[in-house]
Amino acid sequence: MEATQESTQPCADPRRMGLNNSGLQEQDLADIICILHPNSHAAHNAVAATAASGNQHILQRDILDYETSDTAALDVALRLSSNVHDLGSGFCFGRNKARCDILLAGDDEAKRVSNNHFRIYLTGDGIIMLQDTSTNGTIVDNCRLRKTQKENSRMLTNGSVIQVVTGNHSSDEVRFVVRIPAREGFAMQYTQNILHYFERLQRVVAGAAHNKTRHSSHQPILSSSVNTYGMHWEGGAMYNVTGQIGKGAFATVYKLATKQHGAIYAAKELDKRRFMKNGILDQKVDNEMKIMRDLTHVSRTCFCLDVHRD
């Protein structure tokens, strides 16, 4: 399965339908983990199938209470407060109504969609991850994931694209674009809700002994920063820059997460110009780089060093 080209068919944007897709309510900003905006006709059909089985995962769910069954302008919202089939698995996507929270197909004819195709979940550090659990695979940001392969999970960021082929044609592809709310002014409330979410998760895990090894017991480490963090290095192919940890006179430390597993690291960025003497880099910087490369923190957070060269 290969990533397909962008759809040439028009897809309804909620903002064009009279709905402001960015205008979330206050309770949404503190509750919604992420929003999945349908970007193909098959994705709109998936939203309609999900709405028909229950509207708790629909962002504009109030509209369904008093308007027609037209779901062309609706999005999927993954909420901390939602009731799901398996809290330990997060949010399950597929074609089996009895096992999945969000349906990727409206009927059992879409055989390329597995009963349980993929799941979206939060790590103990508050990182949003997608893990493929299917036979035919899932594409995230042009990276093909498959449960039988080593690379079967991927971190989701604002603007990530999720693709699932449901039929024999590219037009049958379910495609969602991920939106993560900015949460300005609501970061603290969102953090509190996430802590309550993990407490609820731990209670469920404690009541099911066979699930105990699948979840981390430590409290999530959350960043209150939003979207842009100021780091000159963007993380490359392996990392996403997710927050700023601290800042001093000569260096800034940033929080990173691996794209494949969501593992947390820290990167220390130095302004190289501050450590140059007569065009030669101070030996202290070279020594610090060697130390940082060999350092592993007890909380499994490792440190790497990046030097700004401009």
C-alpha positions as CSV (number, residue, x, y, z in Angstrom):
1,M,0.0,0.0,0.0
2,E,1.4,3.3,-1.0
3,A,0.4,6.9,-0.1
4,T,-1.9,8.3,-2.8
5,Q,-2.0,11.7,-4.3
6,E,-4.3,14.5,-3.0
7,S,-7.9,14.2,-3.8
8,T,-9.1,16.3,-6.7
9,Q,-12.7,16.1,-5.6
10,P,-14.2,18.9,-3.4
11,C,-14.6,18.2,0.3
12,A,-16.8,20.3,2.5
13,D,-14.9,22.6,5.0
14,P,-17.0,23.4,8.0
15,R,-16.0,27.1,7.7
16,R,-17.6,27.2,4.2
17,M,-20.7,25.6,5.6
18,G,-21.3,28.5,8.1
19,L,-19.4,26.8,10.9
20,N,-16.2,28.1,12.3
21,N,-14.0,25.1,12.6
22,S,-11.6,27.0,14.9
23,G,-14.3,28.3,17.2
24,L,-14.2,25.7,19.9
25,Q,-16.1,26.2,23.1
26,E,-14.3,26.7,26.4
27,Q,-15.1,23.2,27.6
28,D,-13.8,21.8,24.4
29,L,-10.4,23.4,24.8
30,A,-9.9,21.7,28.1
31,D,-11.3,18.3,27.0
32,I,-10.5,17.6,23.4
33,I,-7.3,15.7,22.8
34,C,-7.4,16.2,19.0
35,I,-9.9,16.8,16.2
36,L,-10.0,14.7,13.0
37,H,-11.2,16.7,10.0
38,P,-12.4,14.6,7.1
39,N,-10.5,15.3,3.9
40,S,-12.0,12.8,1.5
41,H,-15.5,11.6,0.6
42,A,-14.8,8.2,2.2
43,A,-13.8,10.1,5.4
44,H,-17.1,12.0,5.4
45,N,-18.9,8.6,5.0
46,A,-16.9,7.4,8.0
47,V,-18.0,10.4,10.1
48,A,-21.6,9.8,9.0
49,A,-21.3,6.1,10.1
50,T,-19.9,7.1,13.4
51,A,-22.6,9.7,14.0
52,A,-25.3,7.1,13.2
53,S,-24.0,4.7,15.8
54,G,-23.6,7.4,18.5
55,N,-22.7,11.1,18.4
56,Q,-20.4,11.4,21.4
57,H,-17.3,11.4,19.1
58,I,-18.7,14.2,16.8
59,L,-17.4,17.7,17.4
60,Q,-20.6,19.4,16.3
61,R,-22.8,16.9,18.0
62,D,-25.4,19.4,19.2
63,I,-26.2,20.1,15.5
64,L,-27.4,16.5,15.1
65,D,-30.0,17.0,17.8
66,Y,-32.1,19.4,15.8
67,E,-31.0,19.5,12.2
68,T,-31.0,17.0,9.3
69,S,-28.8,13.9,9.0
70,D,-26.4,15.7,6.7
71,T,-22.9,15.2,8.2
72,A,-20.8,16.8,5.5
73,A,-19.6,19.6,7.8
74,L,-18.9,17.5,10.9
75,D,-15.6,16.5,12.5
76,V,-14.5,13.7,14.8
77,A,-13.4,14.9,18.3
78,L,-11.4,12.6,20.7
79,R,-12.3,13.7,24.2
80,L,-10.8,12.9,27.5
81,S,-14.3,12.6,28.9
82,S,-15.6,10.2,26.2
83,N,-16.7,6.7,27.0
84,V,-14.8,4.2,24.9
85,H,-15.0,0.4,24.4
86,D,-11.5,-0.2,25.9
87,L,-10.0,2.7,27.9
88,G,-6.7,0.9,28.0
89,S,-6.5,1.0,24.2
90,G,-7.5,4.6,23.8
91,F,-9.8,5.3,20.8
92,C,-10.2,2.4,18.4
93,F,-11.0,2.8,14.7
94,G,-12.2,0.2,12.3
95,R,-15.4,-1.4,10.9
96,N,-16.6,-3.5,13.9
97,K,-19.3,-1.5,15.8
98,A,-18.9,-3.8,18.8
99,R,-15.2,-3.1,19.2
100,C,-14.5,0.3,17.7
101,D,-15.3,3.8,18.9
102,I,-15.0,5.5,15.5
103,L,-16.1,3.7,12.3
104,L,-14.0,3.9,9.2
105,A,-16.7,2.3,7.0
106,G,-20.4,2.3,7.0
107,D,-20.9,-1.4,6.4
108,D,-19.0,-4.7,6.3
109,E,-18.4,-4.5,2.6
110,A,-15.2,-2.5,3.1
111,K,-13.1,-5.6,3.6
112,R,-9.8,-3.7,3.4
113,V,-10.7,-2.1,6.7
114,S,-9.9,-4.4,9.6
115,N,-12.4,-4.9,12.4
116,N,-10.0,-3.0,14.6
117,H,-7.8,-1.0,12.1
118,F,-5.8,1.4,14.3
119,R,-5.9,3.1,17.7
120,I,-5.1,6.6,18.9
121,Y,-3.9,6.9,22.5
122,L,-2.0,9.1,24.9
123,T,1.4,8.1,26.3
124,G,2.2,8.7,30.0
125,D,3.9,11.9,28.8
126,G,0.8,13.2,27.1
127,I,2.0,12.5,23.6
128,I,-0.7,11.6,21.0
129,M,0.2,8.4,19.2
130,L,-1.4,6.3,16.4
131,Q,-0.7,2.5,16.4
132,D,-1.7,0.3,13.4
133,T,-3.6,-2.9,14.4
134,S,-4.7,-3.9,10.9
135,T,-3.9,-6.3,8.1
136,N,-3.5,-3.8,5.3
137,G,-1.8,-0.9,7.2
138,T,-2.3,2.8,7.9
139,I,-0.4,5.7,6.5
140,V,0.5,8.6,8.8
141,D,2.3,11.6,7.2
142,N,3.3,9.5,4.3
143,C,4.8,6.9,6.6
144,R,3.3,3.4,6.2
145,L,2.6,1.6,9.4
146,R,1.7,-2.1,9.8
147,K,1.2,-4.1,12.9
148,T,3.5,-6.9,11.6
149,Q,6.4,-4.5,11.1
150,K,8.8,-2.9,13.5
151,E,7.4,0.6,12.6
152,N,3.8,0.3,13.6
153,S,3.2,3.5,15.5
154,R,3.6,7.2,14.8
155,M,3.3,10.4,16.8
156,L,0.5,12.7,15.7
157,T,1.0,16.5,15.5
158,N,-1.1,19.4,14.4
159,G,-1.6,18.9,10.6
160,S,-0.7,15.2,10.5
161,V,-2.6,13.3,7.8
162,I,-4.0,9.8,8.4
163,Q,-4.9,7.7,5.4
164,V,-6.6,4.3,5.1
165,V,-7.5,2.6,1.8
166,T,-11.0,1.1,2.0
167,G,-11.4,-0.1,-1.6
168,N,-9.7,-0.7,-4.9
169,H,-9.6,3.0,-6.0
170,S,-7.8,6.0,-4.6
171,S,-11.2,7.7,-4.2
172,D,-12.0,5.1,-1.6
173,E,-9.3,6.4,0.7
174,V,-10.4,7.6,4.2
175,R,-8.2,10.6,4.9
176,F,-8.3,12.7,8.1
177,V,-6.3,15.8,8.9
178,V,-5.4,16.2,12.6
179,R,-6.1,19.4,14.5
180,I,-4.8,19.9,18.0
181,P,-6.4,22.9,19.9
182,A,-4.0,25.7,20.8
183,R,-5.5,25.9,24.4
184,E,-4.3,29.4,25.1
185,G,-5.7,30.2,28.6
186,F,-6.9,26.6,29.1
187,A,-3.6,24.7,29.4
188,M,-3.9,24.3,33.2
189,Q,-7.5,23.0,32.9
190,Y,-6.4,20.6,30.1
191,T,-3.5,19.4,32.3
192,Q,-5.9,18.7,35.2
193,N,-8.3,16.8,32.9
194,I,-5.4,14.7,31.6
195,L,-4.4,13.9,35.1
196,H,-7.9,12.8,35.9
197,Y,-8.0,10.7,32.7
198,F,-4.8,8.8,33.7
199,E,-6.2,8.3,37.2
200,R,-9.3,6.8,35.6
201,L,-7.1,4.7,33.4
202,Q,-5.0,3.4,36.3
203,R,-8.2,2.4,38.1
204,V,-9.3,0.3,35.1
205,V,-5.8,-1.2,34.8
206,A,-5.8,-2.0,38.5
207,G,-9.0,-3.9,38.1
208,A,-7.7,-6.0,35.2
209,A,-4.4,-7.8,36.1
210,H,-3.6,-8.9,32.6
211,N,-3.4,-5.2,31.5
212,K,-1.1,-4.0,34.2
213,T,2.1,-4.3,32.2
214,R,0.7,-2.3,29.2
215,H,0.5,1.1,30.9
216,S,3.0,3.3,32.7
217,S,2.2,4.2,36.3
218,H,4.0,7.5,36.4
219,Q,2.2,10.8,36.2
220,P,2.2,12.4,32.7
221,I,4.8,15.2,32.2
222,L,2.9,17.9,30.3
223,S,4.1,21.0,28.6
224,S,2.0,24.2,28.8
225,S,3.7,25.7,25.8
226,V,1.7,25.9,22.5
227,N,2.7,25.0,19.0
228,T,5.8,27.2,18.5
229,Y,8.8,26.8,20.8
230,G,11.6,28.9,19.1
231,M,14.1,26.1,18.6
232,H,16.1,26.6,15.4
233,W,16.4,22.8,14.8
234,E,13.0,21.3,13.9
235,G,13.7,17.8,15.1
236,G,14.7,16.2,11.8
237,A,13.3,12.8,10.7
238,M,13.3,11.3,14.2
239,Y,11.9,13.9,16.6
240,N,9.2,16.5,17.1
241,V,9.9,19.5,19.2
242,T,7.1,19.6,21.8
243,G,8.0,22.2,24.3
244,Q,10.6,24.3,26.1
245,I,11.9,23.0,29.4
246,G,14.2,25.9,30.5
247,K,16.3,28.8,29.4
248,G,19.6,30.3,30.6
249,A,22.0,33.0,29.6
250,F,23.8,30.9,27.0
251,A,21.5,27.9,26.3
252,T,17.9,26.8,26.0
253,V,16.7,23.2,26.7
254,Y,13.8,21.9,24.7
255,K,11.5,18.9,25.1
256,L,11.5,16.4,22.2
257,A,9.4,13.3,21.4
258,T,10.3,10.5,18.9
259,K,8.0,10.4,16.0
260,Q,7.8,6.6,16.0
261,H,7.3,5.8,19.7
262,G,6.6,9.2,21.5
263,A,9.6,8.6,23.8
264,I,10.7,11.9,25.5
265,Y,14.1,13.4,25.2
266,A,15.7,16.8,25.9
267,A,17.8,18.8,23.5
268,K,20.1,21.6,24.6
269,E,20.6,24.4,22.1
270,L,23.7,26.7,22.4
271,D,24.4,29.8,20.5
272,K,27.8,28.9,19.0
273,R,28.8,32.5,18.5
274,R,28.9,33.0,22.3
275,F,31.6,30.3,22.6
276,M,33.9,31.4,19.8
277,K,37.3,32.9,20.6
278,N,39.3,34.2,17.7
279,G,37.3,31.9,15.4
280,I,37.9,28.8,17.5
281,L,35.2,27.0,19.5
282,D,35.9,26.9,23.2
283,Q,37.1,23.5,24.4
284,K,34.5,23.6,27.2
285,V,31.7,23.3,24.6
286,D,33.3,20.2,23.0
287,N,33.7,18.7,26.5
288,E,30.0,19.3,27.3
289,M,28.9,17.8,24.1
290,K,30.9,14.6,24.9
291,I,29.3,14.5,28.4
292,M,25.8,15.0,27.1
293,R,26.1,12.3,24.5
294,D,27.0,9.8,27.2
295,L,24.4,10.9,29.8
296,T,21.2,9.0,30.4
297,H,18.8,10.4,33.0
298,V,17.2,8.0,35.5
299,S,13.7,8.9,34.3
300,R,14.6,7.5,30.8
301,T,14.9,11.1,29.6
302,C,18.2,11.5,27.7
303,F,20.0,14.6,26.7
304,C,21.5,15.5,23.4
305,L,23.2,18.7,22.3
306,D,22.5,20.9,19.3
307,V,24.6,23.9,18.5
308,H,23.1,26.9,16.6
309,R,25.5,27.7,13.8
310,D,24.0,30.9,12.4
